[in-house]
Amino acid sequence: MTTRILPAAGDPDAARALSTLLGQLPSAEPAAPVPDSTTLLDMLARLAVDSIDELPEVVLVHERIGPVPALELIREVALRFPAVGVVLVSSDVGPALFSAAMDAGARGLIGLPLSYEELAARVQAAAQWAVGVRRHLGKGSAADVFTGPGGRVVTVTGAKGGVGTTFTAVQFALAAAASGRRTALVDMDLQAGDVGSYLDVQFRRSIADLAGIQDVSPRVLQDAVYDDRTGLALLLAPADGERGEEVDDRAARHIVGALRSRYELVVIDCGTQVTGANAAAVEMADVAVLVTTPDVVAVRAAKRMVRMWERLQVRKAEDTTMVVNRWSKHTEIQPALIEKITKTRATRTPVPAAFKELQAVVDAGRVQDLDNRSTVKQALWTLAGELGLLSAPDTAAAPATPGAAVAVRAAGAVSRLRRGREG
């Protein structure tokens, strides 16, 4: 049997050494090394779309991989792709690291400098384990593997304040719950979260209460989650904004992983500020949505956000989905232009500018009571279907106005954006 091996090493010398030795293993089919954690997770996700059998049997993670630390990356791969055997390559082979690697989900530890015999033994053991798991799982669909043992994670981030980030996240979650999916809505706008205010919910627990817990068990998670009568499970932001600092990137990974294993869909409101916690959430997300409005300031802010994510190796622009809020056919800046400027993928369905429909329910803190006839609600629920957040595959309605088909006028605000496109 041929063993497919995917090495992940940020250091070029380590990558070459791994590739050289792997090429000498019998019945081995090593892939080209990937340089960072983002590329690794993206590649595994693409391979898993078709079938579990498309995934490599073994992934080798070098200790100096980044930007996600090696042990956190192993935990993420083991959770999302349980039929892949992950092996850590490290200069430290002491019992403490070995125990930590096993706790994270690794199937072995290889010491540096590399030894052919040790590499062959660890790769063979991990491959045999992966084959056994796949035999047990059978030839499942991509959904069985792509999102791990639980569900999908969707993040909603705003290009700037006031573009409708929280409202969008809440409507996505309500649409998913209405379609029958077990849905969690997480407020990761840690200093200024308003999910509770939008749904008229007050609860003593928040995401900050989970920050210091290494193993977020189902019981611990249930104590922090509020089961709302809308059908949503709410994990709210802390009432005291300063407590948001307790939720770092490590805590966010543990919390999102625990939610993913318990709910079919996890919708995360990431606010408009980049923190370690929401950056980790965006990196883990199966779908990362960026919300903007069709005006110069917001579009420039969206471009800044996308560039920052790329510099921090959080998310590539082409893997980001752009939602255009408060759109109208008279808007000078159209979705096709925003897509071109930001290099993201604009959704087919823009959200119309109709705040008068929303004002009463927003002021009352009861956005779940928004009338079904609302054009904004109809657009957002259609978008939820377009993004694959609903249970039935045919729930997404055809978009009324595809953004790519709308002509763009080359004057005024459009000209200002074009002049600043390279800035």
N, C-alpha and C positions, 0 to 999 in steps of 0.2 A: 504494500500500500504506500502511495506517495503522501508524504507529510508536507503540507503547505505551512510555511513559517513566515511571519511578518515581524521583522525587527523594528523597534522604535528607539532611536538614539539620536540625541541632539548634537553630540560631539562627533565631528567627521572622522577622527581617528578611530573612535570606538565603533562607529558604523562600518568602516572598512574592515576592521578586525573581525567583527561579527559576520559580515558578508563572506569574508574569506573562509572562515571555519565552517560556516553553514553550507557553503558550496561543496565541502568535502564530505558531508554526511551522506550516507547511503540512503537512497529513496527520499531525499529531501528536495523540496521545491521552494527555495527561499525567494521572497519578493524583495524589491528594492527597499532599503530602509526608509522609514518616514522620520522627519526631523523634529516633530513636536506632537504634543498631546492632541491638539485640535485636528491636525491632519489624520492622526491615527483614528480618532473617534469618527471623523467624517468618512474615512475610507471603510471602516467596519460597517457603518450605517448604510452606505451605498451597496456594499456587497450583500448585506442582509435583506435588502429590499426584495430580491427574487426568491431566495431560499436559504435555509440554514446551511445547506451544503456548499454554498458559495463562500462561506467564511473560512479563514485559515484555521487549521487545527491548533496552532501554537502562535502566541504573540510574546515576543521577548521585549521587556521594558528595561532600558538602561537607567541606572540610578540618577543620571543627570538630565533626564528628559524634562522638558518644560512646555508651557508655563505651569501646568498642573504638576505638583510633586508626584514622584513615582508611585508611592503607596496610594495616594488618592486616585491616581489614574487607574491603577490595578483594581481598586474598589469599583470604579465606574465601569470598566470593561466587564468585570465579573458580574455586575448587576444587570447591565444592558444586554450582554452577550454571553449568557451562562454556558453555552456549548463551546466556548473557546478556552483553551488552557493557557493561562498567563504565567510567565516565568520572569522573575526579577533578576537582573544582572547587576551585581554590586561588589564593591571592594570590601564591604563589611559583611562577613558571613557569621557573625556572632549570634547567639541564641535569641537576643532581644529583637534583632531585625528579622530573624527567621520567624519568630512568633508573630511579629507585627505584619509580615508579608502574608502569612497564612490567614491571619484574621481578616486581612483585606481581600482575600480570595485568590491569592497566588497558588500555583500548583508546584512551585519549586523555586529554589534560589541558586544562582550560579555565581561563583566567586571570580573576582578579577585579580591577576591577569587570567585570561581565558585558558581553559584546558580542554582539549578535544574530547577526552574521555568523559569529563564531567558534563560538557555541553551535550554530547550525544545521549548520555543517560537521562538528563533532565528533559531534553526535548522529547525523547521517546516516551518517557513516563507521562508527560503532559499530553502528548498526542493520543496515547492509549486511553487516557481519561476522557479526552474530548470525544473520541470515537464512541466510547461507552455511553456518554451522555446523549449523543445524537441518536444512537440506536434506541435509547430509552424514550427520547422525545418523539422519535419518528420524523417523517418529513413534513414538518409543520409549515405553516405559511410564514411570510415575512413578519407579520404582526406578532407571531409567537416569539420572535427573537429580537426584532428591531427595538422594542421598548423594554426589554427585560421581562421579569416576571410580573410586572404591573402594567401601567398604562403610559400614555404619552404625556410629555411636558411641553407646555406652550407658554412662552413669555411674551408679555406685552409691555413695550417700553415707549416712552414719549420722547420725541425729538427735543421738546422744551415744555415748560409748564403751560397748561391751559389748552393743549391740543386734543384732549379727550381720552387720555390714556386709561384712567380708571373706569370711565363709563364703558369704553370698548371692552376692557377685560371682564367687567361684570356681565355685560350682555353676551359675550362669548360663553362664559360659564353658565349663564341661565339657559342659553340655547342648547348647550350640551346636556344639561340636566333635564330639560324638557324632552329631549330626544331619547331619554332613557339611560344615559351614561352616568355612572357613579363619578361625580365630579367634585374636586376640591378647588377652592379659590384661595390663593395665598396673597396676602398684602406684603410685598417686600419693598415698598416705599417706606423705609424703616423709620424715618424721622417725620414724615408728613402723610402717612397712609390714611386714606379716606374710604376704604371699602366698607367698613362698618357704618360710616355716616351715610353712604349711598343706600345701604340696605336696612337702615334703622336697627342696627345691632350693637349692643354693648355687652362685652364679655370680659371676665376678669383675667383670662389667660391670653397670651400672645406668642408670637414666634420667638420672642426673646426668652421665654421660659424653657425653650428647647435648646438654647444655644450652648449650654455647658454640659449637655448630655452626650456621651460618646456613642451609646447604643440606643437609638430612638426606637423603642419597642412599640408594637401596636397599642398596648395599654397606655404608655406614656403619651403617644401621639393623640390618642382619643381624648385624653384629659385636656389637651391644649386646643383641640378643634371644637368649634361650635357648629352643631348640626342645625342649620336654618330650615325653616318651614318651606322655603323655596326648593328644597332638595339638595342645596349646596352644603358642603362641609367647608367652613370658613376658618382659616388660620390668619388671624388679624395682626396688624402691626402694633407695636407697643404704644400704649397711651402716652407714655413719657418718652419723647423723642430721643433723649440721650441714651436710653437703653438700646437703641438701634445699634450702637457700637459693639454690643455684646455679640451680635450676629456677624461673624466673619466668614470668609470663604469656606473654611473647613466645616463650620456649623451648617452653612447653607447646603453644602453637598450632602451632608448626613440627612438633613431635614428633607430635601427634595428627593433623595433616594428612598427614604422611608415613605413619603407620600406616593411616589411612583409605584412602590410595591403594594400599595393598599387601594389606590383609586385608578379607574380607567383613564381619567383625564385630570391633569393638574394644570390649572391656569394661574399664572403668576403675574401680578401687577408689579413691575420693576420700577415704576416711577420714571423720573427724568434725570436722576443723578447716577453716575457710575460709582458703585461701591464694590468692595471685594465680594460681598454676598450676592448682589444681583448680577455681577459679571460672571460668577460661577454658575448661577442659574441659567443665564443666557447661553453659556458654553454647553451646559448639559441639555439644553432644550432640543426637542425634535423639531419644533417650529418656533422661530424667533421673529416676532412681529414688531415693527417700528412704526409708530403712528406719527403722522405729520399733518399739517394743514397746508393748503396750496397758496402760501404766501412766502415772500423772499426770506424773512427772518427764520421761519420754521424750517424751510427747506435747507437753508444753510446750516441750521442746527442739526438737522438730520444727517447732512453730509459730515459734519464734525463728529457725530456719534458713531457713524459707520467707520470713519477713519480711525477713531480711537479704539474701537473694537478690533480693528485689523492690527493696529500697532501693538495692542496688548495680547494679540493672538486669542481673542475671545470668540470672534465670529468673522467669517469672510463676508464681504458685501454681497456676493452672489447667493449666499445662503441665508440672507435676511429678506423677510417679506415686508414690503412697504404698504401700509394702509393709509389712504388719503381721506382725511375727514373734512367735513364742511365744504364739500365740492359742489360746484354747479356748472352748468354748461357755459356760463358766462365767465367763469374763472379764467384768468389769463394764463396761469401756470397750471398745466394739465398733467395728469398722471404719467403720460409717456415721457414728458420732459423731466419730471422728478426721478423717474426710473433711470433715465440717461445720466442725470447729474450725479446721483448717489450710487449708481451701478448696482442697485438692489433689484429685486423682483417685485414690481407693483402688482397688487391684486387686480382682478378683472372688475371687481365691484367697488367703486368709490362710495363713500358715505355722504349723503346730501347735507347741505347746510339748512337745517330746519330746527334751530334751537327752541323756537316757540313751542314745538311739540314736547320738548323735554323739560321746560322750565318748571312746570308745576310739580312733577315727580322728583326732580332734582332738589328743589327747595324743600319738599316734604321729606326727603331722604327715603323715598320709596320707589326707586327706579325699577324694581320688579313689577310695579303696577303700570308701567308704560303701556299705552293702548296698542293692541296688535295692528291697528291701522297706521301707526306711526311709520313714516317712510324711513326714518333713521333706524328704528328697530328692525324693519324688514331688511334693510341693507346689511346691518350687522349680523343678523341671523343667517342671511344668505352667505355672507362672508365666512361665518362659522362652518357652513357646509362646504364652501370652496376650499377651506383650509383643512378639511377632513376631521373636524371636531365633533361631528354628529354621528350617531350610531348607524343610521341607514345610509348607504352609499348614494342614494338618489335624492337626498334632502336638499342639496344645493340647487337653488334655482338658477336659471340662466341669467347672467348679468345684463342689466338694462343698457348700460353704456360701457363697453370695453374701453379702458383708458387708452390702450394703444391705438385705438381707431379715431381718437379725437384730435383734430388739428390744433396746432400750437401757433399762436400769433407771436411774431418776433419783435414786439415792442414793449415799452414800459417795464413792468416787473420782470418779464422774461429776459429782456436785454440786461437788466441788472444782474440777474442770476448767471447769465452766460459770461458776463465780464468777470464775475467772481468765481467761476467754475474751477479755475486752476489755483485759486488762492487758498 
